[in-house]
Amino acid sequence: MEKRDVMTHRQGDCLHIASAIVRFEHGLGMALDGLVVQLKANTRIFTSTTDELGRLPALLLDAQANLHLADSGWIIARPYPVTIEVRAQRPSGSWKRIGSFELREGDRKEVVISAGNAVTSMPLARIGAK
């Protein structure tokens, strides 16, 4: 696999118009790996599973490319700007819409999606209480 620097839009010798990395974590900042996620860009839907860092393949805007899945990232052709809709797969197999973000020419984004913390009530005990 070729080396790429997503945050500067470079993939090999190709300079991309914009790029985004989408990362999932739980409320404590730890990566959510193995989560099946869909990203909808224009009319195309990309589906993948988050890696051990909670990341999906990079999204790259490229005016010269047709809409396709590249080895090192997802290439999105015109029109720009593009609204990216994010969905996560439920255990039942259905999809839950998480939210959306916009990617414009010149953007270099890292989108972090954090799952909420579940607060569990715990009985408090006094030390030394009788």
DSSP file (Angstrom, degrees, kcal/mol; ACC not computed):
  #  RESIDUE AA STRUCTURE BP1 BP2  ACC     N-H-->O    O-->H-N    N-H-->O    O-->H-N    TCO  KAPPA ALPHA  PHI   PSI    X-CA   Y-CA   Z-CA
    1    1 A M              0   0    0      0, 0.0     2,-0.1     0, 0.0     0, 0.0   0.000 360.0 360.0 360.0 136.0    0.0    0.0    0.0
    2    2 A E        -     0   0    0      1,-0.1     2,-0.3     9,-0.0     0, 0.0  -0.368 360.0-106.6 -73.2 151.9    1.3    3.4   -0.9
    3    3 A K        -     0   0    0     -2,-0.1     9,-1.2     8,-0.0     2,-0.3  -0.567  42.2-179.3 -77.2 138.8    2.1    6.0    1.8
    4    4 A R  E     -A   11   0A   0     -2,-0.3     2,-0.6     7,-0.2     7,-0.2  -0.985  27.7-149.7-139.6 151.4   -0.3    8.8    2.1
    5    5 A D  E > > -A   10   0A   0      5,-2.4     5,-1.8    -2,-0.3     3,-1.2  -0.865  16.6-177.1-119.5  93.0   -0.6   11.9    4.2
    6    6 A V  G > 5S+     0   0    0     -2,-0.6     3,-1.8     1,-0.3    -1,-0.2   0.860  76.8  61.0 -62.6 -38.4   -4.3   12.6    4.5
    7    7 A M  G 3 5S+     0   0    0      1,-0.3    -1,-0.3     2,-0.1    12,-0.1   0.664 110.4  40.9 -71.5 -13.8   -4.0   15.8    6.5
    8    8 A T  G < 5S-     0   0    0     -3,-1.2    -1,-0.3     2,-0.2    -2,-0.2   0.192 114.2-115.7-111.5  15.7   -2.1   17.5    3.7
    9    9 A H  T < 5 +     0   0    0     -3,-1.8     7,-3.9     1,-0.2     2,-0.4   0.573  69.9 137.6  68.6  11.7   -4.3   16.0    1.0
   10   10 A R  E   < +AB   5  15A   0     -5,-1.8    -5,-2.4     5,-0.2     2,-0.4  -0.768  26.5 171.5-100.2 133.6   -1.4   14.0   -0.5
   11   11 A Q  E >  S-AB   4  14A   0      3,-2.7     3,-2.1    -2,-0.4     2,-0.3  -0.893  72.4 -53.6-133.8 102.0   -1.7   10.4   -1.7
   12   12 A G  T 3  S-     0   0    0     -9,-1.2    -7,-0.1    -2,-0.4    -1,-0.0  -0.529 121.5 -22.1  62.9-125.9    1.5    9.4   -3.5
   13   13 A D  T 3  S+     0   0    0     -2,-0.3     2,-0.5    -3,-0.1    -1,-0.3   0.406 118.4 100.9 -92.8   1.4    2.0   12.1   -6.2
   14   14 A C  E <   -B   11   0A   0     -3,-2.1    -3,-2.7     1,-0.0     2,-0.6  -0.766  59.1-154.8 -94.7 126.8   -1.7   13.1   -6.2
   15   15 A L  E     -B   10   0A   0     -2,-0.5    -5,-0.2    -5,-0.2     2,-0.2  -0.893  17.1-147.6-100.3 117.9   -2.7   16.2   -4.3
   16   16 A H        -     0   0    0     -7,-3.9    46,-0.2    -2,-0.6     3,-0.1  -0.511  16.2-127.7 -88.5 154.0   -6.3   16.1   -3.3
   17   17 A I  S    S-     0   0    0     44,-1.9    89,-2.2     1,-0.2     2,-0.3   0.852  86.3 -15.1 -66.3 -37.3   -8.7   19.0   -3.0
   18   18 A A  E     -C   61   0B   0     43,-0.9    43,-2.4    87,-0.2     2,-0.3  -0.973  62.1-159.6-160.8 164.6   -9.8   18.1    0.6
   19   19 A S  E     -Cd  60 108B   0     88,-2.0    90,-2.4    -2,-0.3     2,-0.3  -0.993   3.7-171.4-152.0 155.8   -9.7   15.3    3.0
   20   20 A A  E     -Cd  59 109B   0     39,-2.1    39,-3.0    -2,-0.3     2,-0.4  -0.991  10.3-155.6-148.7 142.7  -11.3   14.0    6.2
   21   21 A I  E     - d   0 110B   0     88,-2.1    90,-3.2    -2,-0.3     2,-0.5  -0.976  13.2-154.1-114.5 132.0  -10.7   11.3    8.7
   22   22 A V  E     - d   0 111B   0     -2,-0.4    34,-1.8    34,-0.2     2,-0.4  -0.935  16.0-178.2-109.5 126.5  -13.7   10.0   10.6
   23   23 A R  E     -Ed  55 112B   0     88,-3.2    90,-3.1    -2,-0.5     2,-0.4  -0.975  12.7-153.0-128.4 137.8  -12.9    8.4   14.0
   24   24 A F  E     + d   0 113B   0     30,-2.7     8,-2.0    -2,-0.4     2,-0.3  -0.889  20.6 163.9-110.5 139.3  -15.3    6.8   16.6
   25   25 A E  E     -Fd  31 114B   0     88,-2.4    90,-3.0    -2,-0.4     6,-0.2  -0.971  33.9-115.9-145.0 159.5  -14.6    6.7   20.3
   26   26 A H    >   -     0   0    0      4,-2.5     3,-2.7    -2,-0.3     4,-0.2  -0.488  51.2 -84.9 -90.2 173.6  -16.6    6.0   23.4
   27   27 A G  T 3  S+     0   0    0     89,-0.3    90,-0.2     1,-0.3    89,-0.1   0.624 126.0  59.9 -56.3 -17.3  -17.1    8.7   26.0
   28   28 A L  T 3  S-     0   0    0      2,-0.1    -1,-0.3    88,-0.1     3,-0.1   0.344 118.8-104.8 -94.1   7.1  -13.8    7.9   27.8
   29   29 A G  S <  S+     0   0    0     -3,-2.7     2,-0.3     1,-0.3    -2,-0.1   0.502  76.3 135.9  86.8   4.1  -11.8    8.7   24.6
   30   30 A M        -     0   0    0     -4,-0.2    -4,-2.5     1,-0.1    -1,-0.3  -0.641  61.0-101.2 -87.3 144.4  -11.0    5.0   23.8
   31   31 A A  B     -F   25   0B   0     -2,-0.3     2,-0.8    -6,-0.2    -6,-0.3  -0.297  22.1-138.5 -64.1 143.0  -11.3    3.9   20.2
   32   32 A L        -     0   0    0     -8,-2.0     3,-0.5    21,-0.2     2,-0.3  -0.890  29.7-174.8-100.2 101.9  -14.4    2.0   19.1
   33   33 A D        +     0   0    0     -2,-0.8    18,-0.2     1,-0.2    19,-0.1  -0.700  59.3  30.1 -99.2 153.9  -13.1   -0.7   16.8
   34   34 A G  S    S+     0   0    0     16,-2.2     2,-0.4    -2,-0.3    -1,-0.2   0.570  78.0 143.8  81.1   9.8  -15.2   -3.2   14.8
   35   35 A L        -     0   0    0     -3,-0.5    15,-2.4    16,-0.2     2,-0.5  -0.702  48.1-134.5 -83.8 128.7  -18.1   -0.8   14.4
   36   36 A V  E     +I   49   0C   0     -2,-0.4    53,-2.6    53,-0.3     2,-0.3  -0.743  33.5 179.4 -86.6 125.1  -19.9   -1.1   11.0
   37   37 A V  E     -IJ  48  88C   0     11,-3.1    11,-2.3    -2,-0.5     2,-0.4  -0.942  21.9-153.2-131.7 145.1  -20.5    2.4    9.6
   38   38 A Q  E     -IJ  47  87C   0     49,-2.9    49,-2.6    -2,-0.3     2,-0.5  -0.960   6.1-166.5-114.5 137.6  -22.0    3.9    6.4
   39   39 A L  E     -IJ  46  86C   0      7,-2.7     7,-3.1    -2,-0.4     2,-0.6  -0.994   8.3-156.7-119.5 125.0  -21.0    7.3    5.0
   40   40 A K  E     +IJ  45  85C   0     45,-2.6    45,-2.2    -2,-0.5     2,-0.5  -0.904  13.7 178.3-104.7 122.6  -23.2    8.7    2.4
   41   41 A A  E >   -IJ  44  84C   0      3,-2.7     3,-2.3    -2,-0.6     2,-0.3  -0.985  63.8 -43.3-127.3 119.7  -21.6   11.3    0.0
   42   42 A N  T 3  S-     0   0    0     41,-0.7    36,-0.0    -2,-0.5    34,-0.0  -0.476 124.9 -27.8  55.9-117.8  -23.7   12.8   -2.8
   43   43 A T  T 3  S+     0   0    0     -2,-0.3     2,-0.3    -3,-0.1    -1,-0.3   0.420 120.6  93.3-105.4   1.2  -25.5    9.7   -4.1
   44   44 A R  E <   -I   41   0C   0     -3,-2.3    -3,-2.7    24,-0.0     2,-0.5  -0.741  58.6-152.6-100.2 142.0  -22.9    7.1   -3.1
   45   45 A I  E     -I   40   0C   0     -2,-0.3     2,-0.4    -5,-0.2    -5,-0.2  -0.966   6.7-163.5-115.2 125.4  -22.8    5.0    0.1
   46   46 A F  E     -I   39   0C   0     -7,-3.1    -7,-2.7    -2,-0.5     2,-0.4  -0.891   7.2-167.4-103.9 135.9  -19.5    3.8    1.5
   47   47 A T  E     +I   38   0C   0     -2,-0.4     2,-0.3    -9,-0.2    -9,-0.2  -0.985  19.8 140.8-126.9 135.0  -19.6    1.0    4.1
   48   48 A S  E     -I   37   0C   0    -11,-2.3   -11,-3.1    -2,-0.4     2,-0.4  -0.945  44.3-108.0-157.5 175.9  -16.7   -0.1    6.3
   49   49 A T  E     -I   36   0C   0     -2,-0.3   -13,-0.2   -13,-0.2     6,-0.1  -0.936  39.2-109.4-114.4 137.2  -15.7   -1.3    9.8
   50   50 A T        -     0   0    0    -15,-2.4   -16,-2.2    -2,-0.4     6,-0.2  -0.340  33.7-131.7 -65.3 145.9  -13.7    0.9   12.1
   51   51 A D    >   -     0   0    0      4,-2.2     3,-2.2   -18,-0.2   -16,-0.2  -0.099  40.6 -76.2 -86.0-171.0  -10.1   -0.2   12.7
   52   52 A E  T 3  S+     0   0    0      1,-0.3   -21,-0.2   -19,-0.1   -19,-0.2   0.683 134.7  51.9 -64.9 -17.5   -8.3   -0.6   16.1
   53   53 A L  T 3  S-     0   0    0      2,-0.1    -1,-0.3   -21,-0.1   -21,-0.2   0.359 119.9-110.1 -95.7   3.7   -7.9    3.3   16.2
   54   54 A G  S <  S+     0   0    0     -3,-2.2   -30,-2.7     1,-0.3     2,-0.2   0.610  74.8 137.0  80.0  12.3  -11.7    3.7   15.6
   55   55 A R  B     -E   23   0B   0    -32,-0.2    -4,-2.2    -6,-0.1    -1,-0.3  -0.593  43.7-151.6 -98.8 154.2  -11.0    5.1   12.1
   56   56 A L        -     0   0    0    -34,-1.8   -34,-0.2    -2,-0.2     3,-0.1  -0.658  48.3 -71.7-104.1 168.0  -12.6    4.6    8.7
   57   57 A P        -     0   0    0      0, 0.0   -35,-0.2     0, 0.0    16,-0.2  -0.312  66.9 -92.5 -56.0 148.7  -10.8    4.9    5.4
   58   58 A A  E     - g   0  73B   0     14,-0.7    16,-3.7   -37,-0.1     2,-0.5  -0.285  30.8-129.6 -65.2 147.5  -10.0    8.6    4.6
   59   59 A L  E     -Cg  20  74B   0    -39,-3.0   -39,-2.1    14,-0.2     2,-0.4  -0.884  28.8-172.6 -96.1 129.0  -12.4   10.6    2.6
   60   60 A L  E     -Cg  19  75B   0     14,-3.1    16,-3.0    -2,-0.5     2,-0.5  -0.987  17.7-145.8-128.3 127.1  -10.7   12.4   -0.3
   61   61 A L  E     +Cg  18  76B   0    -43,-2.4   -44,-1.9    -2,-0.4   -43,-0.9  -0.794  25.7 172.2 -88.6 130.9  -12.2   15.0   -2.6
   62   62 A D    >   -     0   0    0     14,-2.0     3,-0.8    -2,-0.5    16,-0.2  -0.914  25.9-162.6-145.5 112.5  -10.7   14.8   -6.1
   63   63 A A  T 3  S+     0   0    0     -2,-0.4    15,-0.2     1,-0.2    -1,-0.1   0.759  93.5  51.6 -66.1 -25.6  -12.0   16.7   -9.1
   64   64 A Q  T 3  S+     0   0    0     13,-0.1    -1,-0.2     2,-0.1     2,-0.2   0.644  96.9  85.8 -86.1 -15.5  -10.2   14.4  -11.6
   65   65 A A  S <  S-     0   0    0     -3,-0.8    13,-0.3    11,-0.1     2,-0.2  -0.517  71.2-129.4 -94.1 152.6  -11.6   11.1  -10.2
   66   66 A N        -     0   0    0     -2,-0.2     2,-0.5    11,-0.1     9,-0.1  -0.595  51.2 -84.4 -81.8 158.7  -14.7    9.2  -10.8
   67   67 A L  S    S+     0   0    0     -2,-0.2     2,-0.3    11,-0.1     9,-0.2  -0.541  78.7 131.0 -68.0 116.5  -16.6    8.2   -7.6
   68   68 A H  E     -H   75   0B   0      7,-1.0     7,-1.6    -2,-0.5     2,-0.6  -0.962  61.5 -95.9-158.0 172.0  -14.9    5.0   -6.5
   69   69 A L  E     -H   74   0B   0     -2,-0.3     5,-0.2     5,-0.2     2,-0.2  -0.886  39.4-161.6 -99.8 116.6  -13.3    3.1   -3.6
   70   70 A A        -     0   0    0      3,-1.8     3,-0.3    -2,-0.6     0, 0.0  -0.506  29.6-111.2 -91.9 164.7   -9.5    3.5   -3.6
   71   71 A D  S    S+     0   0    0      1,-0.2    -1,-0.1    -2,-0.2     3,-0.1   0.879 115.7  29.9 -62.2 -38.5   -7.2    1.2   -1.7
   72   72 A S  S    S-     0   0    0      1,-0.2   -14,-0.7   -15,-0.1     2,-0.3   0.374 130.9 -10.3-108.2   4.2   -6.2    3.9    0.9
   73   73 A G  E    S-g   58   0B   0     -3,-0.3    -3,-1.8   -16,-0.2     2,-0.6  -0.962  73.5 -83.9 176.7 169.4   -9.3    6.0    1.0
   74   74 A W  E     -gH  59  69B   0    -16,-3.7   -14,-3.1    -2,-0.3     2,-0.5  -0.840  39.0-148.2 -95.5 123.1  -12.7    6.8   -0.4
   75   75 A I  E     -gH  60  68B   0     -7,-1.6    -7,-1.0    -2,-0.6     2,-0.5  -0.787   9.9-164.6 -94.3 129.9  -12.5    9.2   -3.4
   76   76 A I  E     -g   61   0B   0    -16,-3.0   -14,-2.0    -2,-0.5   -11,-0.1  -0.967   5.2-159.7-116.8 122.0  -15.5   11.6   -3.9
   77   77 A A        -     0   0    0     -2,-0.5   -14,-0.2     1,-0.2   -11,-0.1  -0.294  37.6 -25.3 -88.5 179.9  -15.9   13.4   -7.2
   78   78 A R  S    S+     0   0    0    -13,-0.3    -1,-0.2   -15,-0.2     2,-0.1  -0.105  83.1  78.0 -58.7 160.6  -17.9   16.5   -7.8
   79   79 A P  S    S-     0   0    0      0, 0.0   -37,-0.0     0, 0.0    -2,-0.0   0.441  75.6-136.1 -87.4 152.9  -20.2   18.3   -6.9
   80   80 A Y  S    S+     0   0    0     -2,-0.1     2,-0.2     2,-0.1    24,-0.1  -0.872  74.5  48.4-118.9 155.0  -18.6   20.1   -4.0
   81   81 A P  S    S-     0   0    0      0, 0.0     2,-0.4     0, 0.0    23,-0.2   0.657  78.2-164.0 -66.1 164.2  -19.2   21.0   -1.2
   82   82 A V  E     - K   0 103C   0     21,-2.4    21,-2.9    -2,-0.2     2,-0.6  -0.964  16.0-139.6-123.4 137.6  -20.5   17.6   -0.1
   83   83 A T  E     - K   0 102C   0     -2,-0.4   -41,-0.7    19,-0.2     2,-0.6  -0.855  18.0-152.1 -94.2 126.4  -22.6   16.8    2.9
   84   84 A I  E     -JK  41 101C   0     17,-3.6    17,-2.0    -2,-0.6     2,-0.4  -0.885   4.9-156.9-101.8 119.1  -21.4   13.5    4.5
   85   85 A E  E     -JK  40 100C   0    -45,-2.2   -45,-2.6    -2,-0.6     2,-0.5  -0.829   8.8-151.6 -96.5 134.4  -24.2   11.6    6.4
   86   86 A V  E     +JK  39  99C   0     13,-3.2    12,-3.1    -2,-0.4    13,-1.4  -0.908  17.5 173.9-112.1 129.2  -22.9    9.2    9.0
   87   87 A R  E     -JK  38  97C   0    -49,-2.6   -49,-2.9    -2,-0.5     2,-0.4  -0.987  15.1-153.8-132.3 144.4  -24.8    6.0   10.1
   88   88 A A  E     -JK  37  96C   0      8,-2.4     8,-2.9    -2,-0.3     2,-0.4  -0.908  24.4-115.1-115.8 146.4  -23.9    3.2   12.4
   89   89 A Q  E     - K   0  95C   0    -53,-2.6   -53,-0.3    -2,-0.4     6,-0.2  -0.653  25.6-141.0 -83.9 130.9  -25.2   -0.4   12.2
   90   90 A R    >   -     0   0    0      4,-3.3     3,-2.0    -2,-0.4    -1,-0.0  -0.408  30.3-103.9 -79.2 162.2  -27.3   -1.6   15.2
   91   91 A P  T 3  S+     0   0    0      0, 0.0    -1,-0.1     0, 0.0    -2,-0.0   0.805 123.3  60.5 -56.6 -28.4  -27.0   -5.1   16.5
   92   92 A S  T 3  S-     0   0    0      2,-0.1     3,-0.1     1,-0.1    -3,-0.0   0.615 120.3-110.6 -73.8 -11.9  -30.3   -5.9   14.7
   93   93 A G  S <  S+     0   0    0     -3,-2.0    -1,-0.1     1,-0.4     2,-0.1   0.247  80.5 121.9  98.0 -11.9  -28.7   -4.9   11.4
   94   94 A S        -     0   0    0     -5,-0.1    -4,-3.3     1,-0.1     2,-0.4  -0.316  62.6-113.2 -77.2 169.0  -30.7   -1.7   10.9
   95   95 A W  E     -K   89   0C   0     -6,-0.2     2,-0.5    -3,-0.1    -6,-0.2  -0.865  18.6-156.7-111.1 137.9  -29.0    1.6   10.5
   96   96 A K  E     -K   88   0C   0     -8,-2.9    -8,-2.4    -2,-0.4     2,-0.4  -0.954  21.6-127.4-112.0 126.7  -29.0    4.6   13.0
   97   97 A R  E     -K   87   0C   0     -2,-0.5   -10,-0.3   -10,-0.2     3,-0.1  -0.601  26.0-179.2 -72.5 125.6  -28.3    8.0   11.7
   98   98 A I  E     -     0   0C   0    -12,-3.1     2,-0.3    -2,-0.4   -11,-0.2   0.820  49.2 -84.3 -93.3 -39.7  -25.5    9.6   13.8
   99   99 A G  E     -K   86   0C   0    -13,-1.4   -13,-3.2     2,-0.0    -1,-0.4  -0.981  39.4-104.1 160.8-164.2  -25.3   13.0   12.1
  100  100 A S  E     -K   85   0C   0     -2,-0.3     2,-0.3   -15,-0.2   -15,-0.2  -0.978  17.5-167.1-152.0 162.1  -23.6   14.7    9.2
  101  101 A F  E     -K   84   0C   0    -17,-2.0   -17,-3.6    -2,-0.3     2,-0.4  -0.968  22.5-119.2-147.4 161.7  -20.8   17.1    8.3
  102  102 A E  E     -K   83   0C   0     -2,-0.3     2,-0.5   -19,-0.2   -19,-0.2  -0.842  15.4-159.4-108.0 141.1  -19.8   19.1    5.3
  103  103 A L  E     -K   82   0C   0    -21,-2.9   -21,-2.4    -2,-0.4     2,-0.3  -0.981  16.6-179.6-121.3 121.2  -16.6   18.8    3.4
  104  104 A R    >   -     0   0    0     -2,-0.5     3,-2.2   -23,-0.2   -85,-0.2  -0.739  41.2 -76.5-116.0 162.5  -15.5   21.7    1.2
  105  105 A E  T 3  S+     0   0    0     -2,-0.3   -87,-0.2     1,-0.3     3,-0.1  -0.350 120.0  23.5 -55.9 134.9  -12.5   22.3   -1.1
  106  106 A G  T 3  S+     0   0    0    -89,-2.2    -1,-0.3     1,-0.3   -88,-0.2   0.262  91.4 134.8  90.7 -11.2   -9.4   23.1    1.1
  107  107 A D    <   -     0   0    0     -3,-2.2   -88,-2.0   -98,-0.0     2,-0.3  -0.428  32.9-176.1 -72.7 145.0  -10.7   21.3    4.2
  108  108 A R  E     +d   19   0B   0    -90,-0.2     2,-0.3    -2,-0.1   -88,-0.2  -0.874  25.0 173.0-134.8 102.2   -8.5   19.0    6.2
  109  109 A K  E     -d   20   0B   0    -90,-2.4   -88,-2.1    -2,-0.3     2,-0.5  -0.839  34.7-163.6-119.2 148.0  -10.8   17.5    8.9
  110  110 A E  E     -d   21   0B   0     -2,-0.3     2,-0.6   -90,-0.2   -88,-0.2  -0.960  21.5-160.7-120.7 111.2  -10.6   14.9   11.6
  111  111 A V  E     -d   22   0B   0    -90,-3.2   -88,-3.2    -2,-0.5     2,-0.6  -0.830   3.6-164.0 -96.3 117.9  -14.2   14.2   12.6
  112  112 A V  E     -d   23   0B   0     -2,-0.6     2,-0.6   -90,-0.2   -88,-0.2  -0.910   2.4-165.9-106.6 121.3  -14.4   12.6   16.0
  113  113 A I  E     -d   24   0B   0    -90,-3.1   -88,-2.4    -2,-0.6     2,-0.5  -0.933   9.6-164.2-109.1 117.7  -17.7   10.9   16.9
  114  114 A S  E     -d   25   0B   0     -2,-0.6   -88,-0.2   -90,-0.2     2,-0.2  -0.888  14.0-135.0-110.5 125.1  -18.0   10.1   20.6
  115  115 A A        -     0   0    0    -90,-3.0   -88,-0.3    -2,-0.5    -2,-0.0  -0.495  36.6-101.7 -72.0 145.0  -20.6    7.8   22.0
  116  116 A G        -     0   0    0     -2,-0.2     2,-0.3   -90,-0.1   -89,-0.3  -0.267  32.8-109.9 -67.5 152.7  -22.3    9.1   25.1
  117  117 A N        -     0   0    0    -90,-0.2     2,-0.7   -91,-0.1    -1,-0.1  -0.648  22.6-135.6 -79.8 137.6  -21.3    7.9   28.6
  118  118 A A        -     0   0    0     -2,-0.3     2,-0.6     2,-0.0    -1,-0.0  -0.862  19.1-148.1 -91.9 117.9  -23.8    5.7   30.4
  119  119 A V        -     0   0    0     -2,-0.7     2,-0.5     2,-0.0    -2,-0.0  -0.772  11.4-162.9 -90.6 123.4  -24.0    7.0   33.9
  120  120 A T        -     0   0    0     -2,-0.6     2,-0.2     2,-0.0    -2,-0.0  -0.911  17.4-127.7-108.0 127.5  -24.8    4.3   36.4
  121  121 A S        -     0   0    0     -2,-0.5    -2,-0.0     1,-0.0     0, 0.0  -0.511  26.7-168.3 -73.5 141.1  -26.0    5.2   39.8
  122  122 A M        -     0   0    0     -2,-0.2     2,-0.2     0, 0.0    -1,-0.0  -0.988  25.8-112.3-129.1 138.0  -24.1    3.6   42.6
  123  123 A P        -     0   0    0      0, 0.0     2,-0.4     0, 0.0     0, 0.0  -0.503  32.2-137.1 -68.2 135.5  -25.0    3.6   46.3
  124  124 A L        -     0   0    0     -2,-0.2     2,-0.4     2,-0.0     0, 0.0  -0.749  18.2-162.7 -93.4 141.3  -22.6    5.7   48.3
  125  125 A A        -     0   0    0     -2,-0.4     2,-0.4     4,-0.0     0, 0.0  -0.957  16.7-125.8-124.1 142.4  -21.4    4.3   51.6
  126  126 A R    >   -     0   0    0     -2,-0.4     3,-1.2     1,-0.0     2,-0.4  -0.677  28.0-119.1 -84.1 138.8  -19.8    6.2   54.5
  127  127 A I  T 3  S+     0   0    0     -2,-0.4     3,-0.1     1,-0.3    -1,-0.0  -0.645  98.2   8.1 -76.7 129.1  -16.5    4.9   55.6
  128  128 A G  T 3  S+     0   0    0     -2,-0.4    -1,-0.3     1,-0.3     2,-0.1   0.538  91.8 148.0  80.5   5.9  -16.8    3.8   59.2
  129  129 A A    <         0   0    0     -3,-1.2    -1,-0.3     1,-0.1    -4,-0.0  -0.473 360.0 360.0 -75.0 146.7  -20.5    4.2   59.4
  130  130 A K              0   0    0     -2,-0.1    -1,-0.1    -3,-0.1    -3,-0.0   0.383 360.0 360.0-110.8 360.0  -22.4    1.9   61.6
